[in-house]
Amino acid sequence: MKQNNTDIFDRMLAGGIIRNDDPQMAEAWKVVFRTIQLSAVLNSATDVDQIRAQLSEITGSEIDMSTTIFIPFYTNFGKHITIGKNVFINHACSFLDMGGITIEDDVLIGPKVNLITENHPVDPLSRKQLDLKSVVIKRNVWIGAGATILPGVTVGEKSIVAAGAVVNKDVPANTIVGGVPAKIIKTIV
């Protein structure tokens, strides 16, 4: 099958299938291996400034001084994470970001939250391929402890995701969702 010659990182952010035999996949693996090394340093940091500096190196963009991240923090790629200002990310969060994660300003993320942009096809013959879709967390969202946001989801501005929720559909602005799968609990006025 003919492979797309567009840069693999651009294709990842555009979403869709990335074949495991893609000739550019070696470039993606280089980023993964670099992130593994840098994550060891990140997770042994002794203050918030060190954490911001190390995560800035992993993501390739400066984490604003108003943003606080607690370790441990896990990411498999890092290069496709964008974090806004005045964001708080609690302990033991895991961001699988090959498909792109955007966290806008004033977001609160509880401990053990998972933001997942990566999936695999159902067909066993294609299952080792990646199916990528971005995750977007809009301004002033609060994501409760242990929640999981699945590929392709946008959480609307000022919304709340209850602790332990599994979010597989977009969340409208000013809404509280909870459960597995997450359903609308109420609208915030």
C-alpha contacts under 8 A as a table, 3 or more apart, distances in Angstrom:
res1	aa1	res2	aa2	distance
3	Q	22	D	6.60
3	Q	23	P	7.66
5	N	8	I	7.90
6	T	10	D	7.12
6	T	11	R	6.81
7	D	10	D	5.39
7	D	11	R	6.39
7	D	24	Q	7.72
8	I	11	R	4.97
8	I	12	M	6.06
8	I	24	Q	6.08
8	I	25	M	7.20
8	I	27	E	7.89
8	I	28	A	7.47
9	F	12	M	5.03
9	F	13	L	6.37
9	F	28	A	7.48
10	D	13	L	5.25
10	D	14	A	6.16
11	R	14	A	4.93
11	R	15	G	6.34
11	R	16	G	7.79
11	R	18	I	7.84
12	M	15	G	5.30
12	M	16	G	7.29
12	M	18	I	7.24
12	M	98	M	6.26
12	M	99	G	5.28
12	M	100	G	7.67
12	M	132	L	6.48
13	L	80	H	7.66
13	L	98	M	7.28
13	L	99	G	5.04
13	L	100	G	5.61
13	L	132	L	7.78
13	L	133	K	7.62
13	L	134	S	7.07
14	A	99	G	7.54
14	A	133	K	7.74
15	G	99	G	6.06
15	G	131	D	7.22
15	G	132	L	4.77
15	G	133	K	4.82
15	G	134	S	6.95
16	G	130	L	7.79
16	G	131	D	5.16
16	G	132	L	5.07
16	G	133	K	6.58
17	I	129	Q	6.64
17	I	130	L	5.47
17	I	131	D	4.46
17	I	132	L	6.38
18	I	22	D	6.91
18	I	129	Q	5.82
18	I	130	L	5.05
18	I	131	D	6.45
18	I	132	L	7.65
19	R	22	D	5.19
19	R	128	K	7.65
19	R	129	Q	4.63
19	R	130	L	6.41
20	N	25	M	7.07
20	N	128	K	6.11
20	N	129	Q	4.91
20	N	130	L	7.18
21	D	25	M	7.12
22	D	25	M	5.31
23	P	26	A	7.08
24	Q	27	E	5.61
24	Q	28	A	7.21
25	M	28	A	5.12
25	M	29	W	6.34
26	A	29	W	5.01
26	A	30	K	6.31
27	E	30	K	5.16
27	E	31	V	6.77
28	A	31	V	5.26
28	A	32	V	6.45
29	W	32	V	4.89
29	W	33	F	6.15
30	K	33	F	5.25
30	K	34	R	6.16
31	V	34	R	5.09
31	V	35	T	6.05
31	V	77	F	6.25
31	V	79	K	7.60
32	V	35	T	5.08
32	V	36	I	6.26
32	V	76	N	5.91
32	V	77	F	5.05
33	F	36	I	5.10
33	F	37	Q	6.52
34	R	37	Q	5.25
34	R	38	L	6.23
35	T	38	L	5.01
35	T	39	S	5.78
35	T	58	I	6.14
35	T	75	T	7.55
35	T	76	N	6.58
35	T	77	F	5.94
35	T	78	G	6.65
36	I	39	S	5.18
36	I	40	A	6.63
36	I	76	N	7.06
37	Q	40	A	5.55
37	Q	41	V	7.13
38	L	41	V	5.31
38	L	42	L	6.21
38	L	54	Q	7.25
38	L	57	E	7.97
38	L	58	I	6.61
39	S	42	L	4.76
39	S	43	N	5.98
39	S	58	I	7.75
39	S	73	F	7.93
39	S	74	Y	7.22
39	S	75	T	7.73
40	A	43	N	5.35
40	A	44	S	6.46
41	V	44	S	5.25
41	V	45	A	6.46
41	V	54	Q	7.33
42	L	45	A	5.43
42	L	50	Q	7.58
42	L	51	I	5.79
42	L	54	Q	5.40
42	L	55	L	6.74
42	L	71	I	7.71
42	L	73	F	7.86
43	N	51	I	7.77
43	N	71	I	5.67
43	N	72	P	5.25
43	N	73	F	6.68
45	A	48	V	7.78
45	A	50	Q	5.73
45	A	51	I	5.85
46	T	50	Q	6.83
46	T	51	I	7.79
47	D	50	Q	5.47
47	D	51	I	6.43
48	V	51	I	4.93
48	V	52	R	6.17
48	V	68	T	6.66
48	V	69	I	6.95
48	V	70	F	7.34
49	D	52	R	5.14
49	D	53	A	6.18
49	D	65	M	7.91
50	Q	53	A	5.06
50	Q	54	Q	6.05
51	I	54	Q	5.24
51	I	55	L	6.03
51	I	69	I	6.88
51	I	70	F	7.67
51	I	71	I	7.69
52	R	55	L	5.21
52	R	56	S	5.95
52	R	62	E	7.87
52	R	63	I	5.73
52	R	64	D	7.77
52	R	65	M	7.63
52	R	67	T	7.94
52	R	68	T	7.43
52	R	69	I	7.14
53	A	56	S	5.06
53	A	57	E	6.41
53	A	62	E	7.48
53	A	63	I	7.26
54	Q	57	E	5.11
54	Q	58	I	6.40
55	L	58	I	4.91
55	L	59	T	6.08
55	L	63	I	7.17
56	S	59	T	5.24
56	S	60	G	5.65
56	S	61	S	5.24
56	S	62	E	4.71
56	S	63	I	5.39
57	E	60	G	5.14
57	E	61	S	6.98
57	E	62	E	7.64
58	I	78	G	5.44
58	I	79	K	6.34
59	T	62	E	7.86
59	T	78	G	4.79
59	T	79	K	4.32
59	T	80	H	6.65
59	T	81	I	5.95
59	T	82	T	7.41
60	G	79	K	6.11
61	S	82	T	7.67
63	I	67	T	6.82
63	I	83	I	6.75
63	I	84	G	7.64
63	I	85	K	7.92
64	D	67	T	5.54
64	D	84	G	7.20
64	D	85	K	5.73
64	D	86	N	7.68
65	M	68	T	7.68
65	M	85	K	7.79
66	S	85	K	5.77
66	S	86	N	4.65
66	S	87	V	7.14
67	T	84	G	7.60
67	T	85	K	5.65
67	T	86	N	4.60
67	T	87	V	4.63
67	T	88	F	5.89
68	T	86	N	7.51
68	T	87	V	6.28
68	T	88	F	4.90
68	T	89	I	6.30
69	I	73	F	7.81
69	I	88	F	5.94
69	I	89	I	4.68
69	I	90	N	6.14
69	I	91	H	7.65
70	F	73	F	6.91
70	F	89	I	6.23
70	F	90	N	5.11
70	F	91	H	4.95
70	F	92	A	7.74
71	I	90	N	7.51
71	I	91	H	5.25
71	I	92	A	6.34
72	P	91	H	5.65
72	P	92	A	4.89
72	P	93	C	7.32
73	F	91	H	6.60
73	F	92	A	5.22
73	F	93	C	5.32
73	F	94	S	6.27
74	Y	92	A	6.99
74	Y	93	C	6.13
74	Y	94	S	4.57
74	Y	95	F	6.20
75	T	78	G	5.75
75	T	94	S	5.73
75	T	95	F	4.84
75	T	96	L	5.59
75	T	97	D	7.17
76	N	95	F	7.22
76	N	96	L	5.64
76	N	97	D	7.11
76	N	98	M	7.95
77	F	80	H	7.05
77	F	96	L	6.80
77	F	97	D	6.02
77	F	98	M	6.07
78	G	81	I	5.55
78	G	95	F	7.96
78	G	96	L	7.92
78	G	97	D	6.34
78	G	98	M	7.76
79	K	97	D	7.71
79	K	98	M	7.80
80	H	97	D	5.61
80	H	98	M	6.07
80	H	99	G	7.06
80	H	100	G	4.71
80	H	101	I	6.22
81	I	97	D	6.21
81	I	100	G	6.00
81	I	101	I	4.84
81	I	102	T	6.08
81	I	103	I	7.92
82	T	101	I	6.21
82	T	102	T	4.82
82	T	103	I	6.03
82	T	104	E	7.98
83	I	87	V	7.35
83	I	102	T	6.24
83	I	103	I	4.82
83	I	104	E	6.23
83	I	105	D	7.56
84	G	87	V	6.38
84	G	103	I	5.88
84	G	104	E	4.67
84	G	105	D	4.48
84	G	106	D	7.49
85	K	104	E	7.26
85	K	105	D	4.68
85	K	106	D	6.36
86	N	105	D	5.82
86	N	106	D	4.85
86	N	107	V	7.14
87	V	104	E	7.87
87	V	105	D	6.01
87	V	106	D	5.00
87	V	107	V	4.82
87	V	108	L	6.00
87	V	109	I	7.96
88	F	106	D	7.73
88	F	107	V	6.37
88	F	108	L	4.94
88	F	109	I	6.03
89	I	93	C	7.41
89	I	108	L	6.31
89	I	109	I	4.76
89	I	110	G	6.38
89	I	111	P	7.38
90	N	93	C	6.83
90	N	109	I	6.08
90	N	110	G	5.13
90	N	111	P	4.65
90	N	112	K	7.58
91	H	110	G	7.52
91	H	111	P	4.78
91	H	112	K	6.42
92	A	111	P	5.77
92	A	112	K	4.76
92	A	113	V	7.43
93	C	110	G	7.94
93	C	111	P	5.96
93	C	112	K	4.45
93	C	113	V	4.83
93	C	114	N	5.92
94	S	112	K	6.98
94	S	113	V	6.40
94	S	114	N	4.86
94	S	115	L	6.42
95	F	101	I	7.89
95	F	114	N	5.88
95	F	115	L	4.82
95	F	116	I	6.09
96	L	114	N	7.87
96	L	115	L	6.24
96	L	116	I	4.90
96	L	117	T	5.88
96	L	118	E	6.67
97	D	100	G	4.93
97	D	101	I	5.59
97	D	115	L	7.65
97	D	116	I	6.60
97	D	117	T	5.53
97	D	118	E	7.31
97	D	134	S	7.73
98	M	117	T	6.43
98	M	118	E	6.71
98	M	132	L	7.02
99	G	117	T	4.99
99	G	118	E	6.41
99	G	132	L	4.79
99	G	133	K	5.07
99	G	134	S	4.81
99	G	135	V	7.72
100	G	117	T	6.65
100	G	133	K	7.29
100	G	134	S	4.69
100	G	135	V	6.42
101	I	115	L	7.65
101	I	117	T	7.33
101	I	134	S	5.80
101	I	135	V	4.91
101	I	136	V	5.89
101	I	137	I	7.95
102	T	134	S	7.96
102	T	135	V	6.42
102	T	136	V	4.80
102	T	137	I	6.09
103	I	107	V	7.12
103	I	136	V	6.14
103	I	137	I	4.80
103	I	138	K	6.41
103	I	139	R	7.70
104	E	107	V	6.64
104	E	136	V	7.95
104	E	137	I	6.12
104	E	138	K	5.17
104	E	139	R	4.99
104	E	140	N	7.76
105	D	138	K	7.55
105	D	139	R	5.11
105	D	140	N	6.55
106	D	139	R	5.80
106	D	140	N	4.65
106	D	141	V	7.25
107	V	137	I	7.73
107	V	138	K	7.65
107	V	139	R	6.06
107	V	140	N	4.73
107	V	141	V	4.91
107	V	142	W	5.92
108	L	140	N	7.32
108	L	141	V	6.29
108	L	142	W	4.65
108	L	143	I	6.20
109	I	113	V	6.87
109	I	142	W	5.98
109	I	143	I	4.85
109	I	144	G	6.47
109	I	145	A	7.50
110	G	113	V	6.13
110	G	142	W	7.79
110	G	143	I	5.87
110	G	144	G	4.90
110	G	145	A	4.40
110	G	146	G	7.17
111	P	144	G	7.54
111	P	145	A	4.84
111	P	146	G	6.28
112	K	145	A	5.88
112	K	146	G	4.67
112	K	147	A	7.34
113	V	143	I	7.52
113	V	144	G	7.41
113	V	145	A	5.90
113	V	146	G	4.62
113	V	147	A	4.97
113	V	148	T	5.84
114	N	146	G	7.14
114	N	147	A	6.35
114	N	148	T	4.58
114	N	149	I	6.19
115	L	135	V	7.11
115	L	148	T	5.99
115	L	149	I	4.96
115	L	150	L	6.48
115	L	151	P	7.95
116	I	135	V	7.26
116	I	148	T	7.44
116	I	149	I	6.09
116	I	150	L	5.07
116	I	151	P	5.52
117	T	132	L	5.69
117	T	133	K	5.23
117	T	134	S	5.35
117	T	135	V	6.15
117	T	150	L	6.43
117	T	151	P	4.20
117	T	152	G	6.86
118	E	130	L	6.46
118	E	131	D	5.91
118	E	132	L	4.86
118	E	133	K	6.70
118	E	151	P	6.15
119	N	130	L	5.92
119	N	131	D	4.91
119	N	132	L	6.24
119	N	151	P	7.13
120	H	126	S	7.86
120	H	127	R	5.35
120	H	128	K	6.60
120	H	129	Q	5.94
120	H	130	L	5.10
120	H	131	D	5.16
121	P	124	P	7.57
121	P	126	S	6.01
121	P	127	R	4.97
121	P	128	K	7.79
121	P	129	Q	6.90
121	P	130	L	7.39
121	P	131	D	6.60
122	V	126	S	7.48
122	V	127	R	6.24
123	D	126	S	5.42
123	D	127	R	5.89
124	P	127	R	4.96
125	L	128	K	7.85
126	S	129	Q	5.76
127	R	130	L	7.75
132	L	151	P	6.96
133	K	151	P	4.98
133	K	152	G	4.58
134	S	151	P	5.93
134	S	152	G	5.03
134	S	153	V	7.09
135	V	149	I	7.52
135	V	150	L	7.42
135	V	151	P	5.98
135	V	152	G	5.44
135	V	153	V	5.14
135	V	154	T	5.77
136	V	153	V	6.53
136	V	154	T	4.58
136	V	155	V	6.31
137	I	141	V	6.85
137	I	154	T	5.88
137	I	155	V	4.98
137	I	156	G	6.84
137	I	157	E	7.71
138	K	141	V	6.24
138	K	154	T	7.37
138	K	155	V	5.97
138	K	156	G	5.35
138	K	157	E	4.73
138	K	158	K	7.48
139	R	156	G	7.69
139	R	157	E	4.95
139	R	158	K	6.30
140	N	157	E	5.99
140	N	158	K	4.71
140	N	159	S	7.37
141	V	155	V	7.43
141	V	156	G	7.38
141	V	157	E	5.93
141	V	158	K	4.69
141	V	159	S	4.99
141	V	160	I	5.83
142	W	158	K	7.42
142	W	159	S	6.52
142	W	160	I	4.81
142	W	161	V	6.35
143	I	147	A	6.77
143	I	160	I	5.82
143	I	161	V	4.71
143	I	162	A	6.52
143	I	163	A	7.15
144	G	147	A	5.96
144	G	160	I	7.52
144	G	161	V	5.80
144	G	162	A	5.01
144	G	163	A	4.05
144	G	164	G	7.08
145	A	162	A	7.63
145	A	163	A	4.61
145	A	164	G	6.29
146	G	163	A	5.67
146	G	164	G	4.70
146	G	165	A	7.40
147	A	161	V	7.17
147	A	162	A	7.01
147	A	163	A	5.36
147	A	164	G	4.28
147	A	165	A	4.69
147	A	166	V	5.90
147	A	167	V	7.77
148	T	164	G	7.15
148	T	165	A	6.24
148	T	166	V	4.80
148	T	167	V	6.16
149	I	153	V	6.74
149	I	166	V	6.08
149	I	167	V	4.86
149	I	168	N	6.64
150	L	153	V	6.14
150	L	166	V	7.36
150	L	167	V	5.97
150	L	168	N	5.31
151	P	168	N	7.39
152	G	168	N	7.91
152	G	169	K	7.71
152	G	170	D	7.87
153	V	167	V	7.40
153	V	168	N	6.45
153	V	169	K	5.59
153	V	170	D	4.85
153	V	171	V	7.59
154	T	169	K	7.70
154	T	170	D	4.89
154	T	171	V	6.30
155	V	159	S	6.86
155	V	170	D	5.84
155	V	171	V	4.67
155	V	172	P	6.69
155	V	173	A	7.23
156	G	159	S	5.83
156	G	170	D	7.54
156	G	171	V	5.49
156	G	172	P	4.90
156	G	173	A	3.91
156	G	174	N	6.95
156	G	175	T	7.83
157	E	172	P	7.68
157	E	173	A	4.64
157	E	174	N	6.27
158	K	173	A	6.02
158	K	174	N	5.02
158	K	175	T	7.43
159	S	171	V	7.46
159	S	172	P	7.36
159	S	173	A	5.55
159	S	174	N	4.59
159	S	175	T	4.72
159	S	176	I	5.72
159	S	188	I	7.66
160	I	174	N	7.72
160	I	175	T	6.33
160	I	176	I	4.66
160	I	177	V	6.41
161	V	165	A	6.64
161	V	176	I	5.93
161	V	177	V	5.12
161	V	178	G	6.01
162	A	165	A	5.68
162	A	176	I	7.12
162	A	177	V	6.05
162	A	178	G	4.78
162	A	179	G	7.52
163	A	178	G	7.27
164	G	178	G	7.54
164	G	179	G	7.01
164	G	180	V	7.95
165	A	177	V	7.59
165	A	178	G	4.95
165	A	179	G	4.68
165	A	180	V	5.61
165	A	181	P	6.82
165	A	182	A	5.56
166	V	178	G	7.58
166	V	179	G	6.52
166	V	180	V	5.11
166	V	181	P	5.16
166	V	182	A	5.46
167	V	170	D	7.67
167	V	180	V	7.48
167	V	181	P	6.02
167	V	182	A	5.05
168	N	181	P	6.68
168	N	182	A	7.14
169	K	182	A	7.98
171	V	175	T	7.00
171	V	177	V	7.40
172	P	175	T	5.96
174	N	187	T	5.85
174	N	188	I	4.94
174	N	189	V	7.10
175	T	184	I	6.86
175	T	185	I	7.57
175	T	186	K	5.95
175	T	187	T	4.40
175	T	188	I	5.48
176	I	184	I	5.98
176	I	185	I	5.48
176	I	186	K	5.39
176	I	187	T	6.17
176	I	188	I	7.04
177	V	182	A	5.68
177	V	183	K	5.23
177	V	184	I	4.42
177	V	185	I	5.22
177	V	186	K	7.28
178	G	181	P	7.67
178	G	182	A	4.59
178	G	183	K	5.61
178	G	184	I	6.74
178	G	185	I	6.58
179	G	182	A	4.36
179	G	183	K	6.28
180	V	183	K	7.75
184	I	187	T	7.82
